[in-house]
Amino acid sequence: MDMKLEVVVVPVTDVDRAKDFYTTLGWRLDAEVAMDENFRVVQVTPPGSSASVIFGTSVTSQVPGSAQGLHLVVDDIVGAHDELKRLGVDVSDVFHDAGGVFHHAGTDARVPGPDPQRASYGSFLSFSDPDGNGWLLQEITTRLPGRLDPASTVFASAEDMAAALRRAAAAHGEHEARTGAEDPDWPDWYARYMVREQAGSELPS
C-alpha cells in the first residue's frame, strides 16, 4: 500500500500573520476553513510540492515555533537564496556541513558556501517563519538510485517538465553525435532518459 506524505502541521500563534508570510513566499493557498472562532484551518502548498502545510487554530497541541528541521528541496540553492532575500525573508547564507553527509542540528558544523563539489544533497540554507518554525532548503540535482519509483514519474509543473525535456534533448544530441545517425525513435529515448534521470538510475547512452 502506498503511503504518501500529504500534510505537515505547523504550530503558529497568529494565523493571519502566518498566512501572510507563507503566501508571500509564493505558496499556494489551497483552503481556509473556520468552523467557529475556536477552530480554523489554513492549508498552503509550496511551489512544485505534492505535500502541503496546515496551520490554524486548535489544529495541533505543539508549541508555536517548535517545528524544526522542515525540509524543502530545490535544484538551485543560490537562486533560491536570492529569491527568498528578494521576498524579504531573513534567510541564512548558503552552507554545507563539515561532515558532508547531512547537516548537524541547529547551526553546528556549518561551513559557509555551497558544497565544494556542488554535490547533490550537499548544500543548504535555512529560514524561520514569524513564530520560529525552522525550515531548511536542500539542493538536490540528481537523486540517488532507487529513491524514486520509475513507474510513477511525476513532474511538479510545466516548467519542470520543460527543463527535463531540454536536458534530454541535449543528451540525445550527444547520443546522435556518437552514433553518427539520426534517431527516428527519439521520443522513446527522451522518455527513457527523463524517467531514469528522475529515478536516479543509469541514463541511456
C-alpha positions as CSV (number, residue, x, y, z in Angstrom):
1,M,0.0,0.0,0.0
2,D,1.3,3.4,-1.0
3,M,1.8,5.8,2.0
4,K,2.5,9.3,0.6
5,L,3.3,12.2,2.8
6,E,0.3,14.6,2.4
7,V,0.4,17.2,5.1
8,V,2.8,18.7,7.7
9,V,1.1,20.6,10.5
10,V,3.0,23.7,11.7
11,P,2.1,25.3,15.0
12,V,1.6,29.1,14.9
13,T,0.4,31.8,17.2
14,D,-1.1,34.3,14.8
15,V,-2.9,32.5,11.9
16,D,-3.2,35.6,9.7
17,R,0.4,36.5,10.2
18,A,1.4,33.0,9.2
19,K,-0.9,33.0,6.2
20,D,0.6,36.3,5.0
21,F,4.1,35.0,5.5
22,Y,3.7,31.8,3.6
23,T,1.6,33.2,0.7
24,T,4.3,36.0,0.3
25,L,6.7,33.1,-0.4
26,G,4.5,32.2,-3.3
27,W,2.9,29.2,-1.6
28,R,-0.5,28.4,-3.0
29,L,-3.4,29.0,-0.6
30,D,-5.4,25.8,-1.0
31,A,-8.0,26.1,1.7
32,E,-9.2,28.2,4.6
33,V,-12.0,27.0,6.8
34,A,-13.3,28.4,10.0
35,M,-15.9,26.3,11.8
36,D,-16.1,28.9,14.6
37,E,-13.8,31.2,16.5
38,N,-12.1,28.2,18.2
39,F,-11.3,26.1,15.1
40,R,-9.7,27.4,11.9
41,V,-7.7,25.5,9.3
42,V,-5.4,27.1,6.6
43,Q,-3.7,24.9,4.0
44,V,-0.8,26.1,1.8
45,T,1.4,24.3,-0.6
46,P,5.0,25.2,-1.6
47,P,5.5,25.6,-5.4
48,G,6.1,22.2,-7.0
49,S,5.3,20.2,-3.8
50,S,2.9,17.3,-3.6
51,A,2.7,17.7,0.1
52,S,1.0,20.6,1.9
53,V,1.3,22.6,5.1
54,I,-1.5,23.2,7.5
55,F,-1.7,25.6,10.4
56,G,-4.5,27.3,12.2
57,T,-6.4,27.4,15.5
58,S,-6.8,24.2,17.5
59,V,-5.2,22.0,14.8
60,T,-2.2,20.9,16.9
61,S,-1.1,20.8,20.5
62,Q,2.5,21.6,19.6
63,V,4.0,24.8,21.0
64,P,4.2,27.5,18.3
65,G,7.7,27.7,16.8
66,S,8.6,24.1,17.9
67,A,8.5,22.6,14.4
68,Q,12.2,22.4,13.3
69,G,14.1,20.7,10.5
70,L,11.3,21.0,7.9
71,H,13.0,20.4,4.6
72,L,12.2,21.8,1.1
73,V,14.1,20.6,-2.0
74,V,15.4,23.0,-4.7
75,D,17.6,22.4,-7.7
76,D,19.4,25.7,-7.4
77,I,20.3,26.7,-3.8
78,V,21.9,30.0,-4.8
79,G,18.9,31.0,-6.9
80,A,16.6,30.0,-4.0
81,H,18.6,32.2,-1.6
82,D,18.4,35.2,-3.9
83,E,14.6,34.7,-4.4
84,L,13.9,34.5,-0.6
85,K,16.0,37.6,0.0
86,R,14.1,39.4,-2.7
87,L,10.8,38.4,-0.9
88,G,12.1,39.9,2.3
89,V,12.8,36.6,4.2
90,D,15.5,36.7,6.8
91,V,17.4,33.7,5.3
92,S,20.8,32.3,6.2
93,D,23.7,32.2,3.8
94,V,24.1,29.0,1.8
95,F,26.1,26.5,3.7
96,H,27.3,22.9,3.7
97,D,28.0,20.6,6.6
98,A,31.5,19.8,7.9
99,G,30.6,16.1,7.9
100,G,29.4,16.1,4.4
101,V,26.6,13.6,4.9
102,F,23.5,15.6,6.0
103,H,23.7,18.5,8.4
104,H,24.0,18.9,12.2
105,A,21.2,20.2,14.4
106,G,21.0,23.9,14.8
107,T,24.0,25.8,13.4
108,D,26.6,23.3,14.5
109,A,29.3,22.4,11.9
110,R,28.0,24.7,9.2
111,V,30.7,25.6,6.6
112,P,30.0,28.8,4.6
113,G,29.1,28.4,0.9
114,P,27.7,25.5,-1.2
115,D,29.3,22.1,-1.1
116,P,32.7,22.5,-2.8
117,Q,31.8,19.9,-5.4
118,R,28.3,21.1,-5.6
119,A,27.3,17.5,-4.9
120,S,23.6,16.7,-4.9
121,Y,22.1,16.7,-1.4
122,G,25.1,18.7,-0.1
123,S,24.1,22.4,0.1
124,F,21.6,24.0,2.4
125,L,20.2,27.3,3.7
126,S,17.7,28.0,6.5
127,F,15.0,30.4,7.5
128,S,12.2,30.6,10.0
129,D,8.6,31.7,9.9
130,P,7.4,34.5,12.3
131,D,6.9,32.0,15.1
132,G,10.3,30.5,14.7
133,N,9.3,27.3,13.0
134,G,12.5,26.3,11.2
135,W,12.8,25.4,7.5
136,L,15.8,24.2,5.5
137,L,16.3,24.2,1.8
138,Q,18.4,21.4,0.4
139,E,19.8,21.4,-3.1
140,I,19.1,18.1,-5.0
141,T,20.1,17.9,-8.6
142,T,20.4,14.2,-9.1
143,R,18.6,11.6,-7.0
144,L,20.4,8.7,-5.5
145,P,19.5,5.4,-7.2
146,G,16.3,3.8,-6.0
147,R,14.9,6.9,-4.3
148,L,12.1,7.3,-6.8
149,D,10.0,4.7,-8.5
150,P,10.5,4.9,-12.3
151,A,7.0,3.5,-12.7
152,S,5.5,6.7,-11.2
153,T,7.4,9.5,-12.8
154,V,5.8,12.9,-11.9
155,F,6.7,16.4,-12.9
156,A,5.5,19.1,-10.5
157,S,5.0,21.8,-13.1
158,A,5.2,22.5,-16.8
159,E,8.4,24.3,-16.1
160,D,10.0,21.2,-14.5
161,M,8.9,19.1,-17.5
162,A,10.3,21.6,-19.9
163,A,13.6,21.6,-18.1
164,A,13.7,17.8,-18.2
165,L,13.0,17.9,-21.9
166,R,15.8,20.3,-22.5
167,R,18.3,18.1,-20.6
168,A,17.0,15.1,-22.6
169,A,17.4,17.0,-25.9
170,A,21.0,17.9,-25.0
171,A,21.9,14.4,-24.1
172,H,20.1,13.0,-27.1
173,G,22.2,15.3,-29.3
174,E,25.3,13.8,-27.9
175,H,23.8,10.3,-28.5
176,E,23.3,11.1,-32.2
177,A,26.7,12.5,-32.5
178,R,28.2,9.3,-31.1
179,T,26.1,7.1,-33.4
180,G,26.5,9.3,-36.4
181,A,22.9,8.9,-37.4
182,E,19.6,10.5,-36.7
183,D,17.4,8.6,-34.3
184,P,13.9,8.2,-35.5
185,D,12.8,6.7,-32.2
186,W,13.9,9.9,-30.3
187,P,10.6,10.1,-28.3
188,D,11.3,6.7,-26.8
189,W,14.9,7.8,-26.0
190,Y,13.7,11.0,-24.4
191,A,11.1,9.1,-22.3
192,R,13.7,6.7,-21.0
193,Y,16.1,9.5,-20.2
194,M,13.6,11.6,-18.3
195,V,12.2,8.6,-16.3
196,R,15.7,7.3,-15.4
197,E,17.0,10.8,-14.5
198,Q,14.2,11.3,-12.1
199,A,14.6,7.9,-10.6
200,G,18.3,8.3,-10.2
201,S,19.1,5.2,-12.3
202,E,21.6,4.7,-15.1
203,L,20.9,7.1,-18.0
204,P,20.7,5.9,-21.6
205,S,23.9,6.5,-23.6
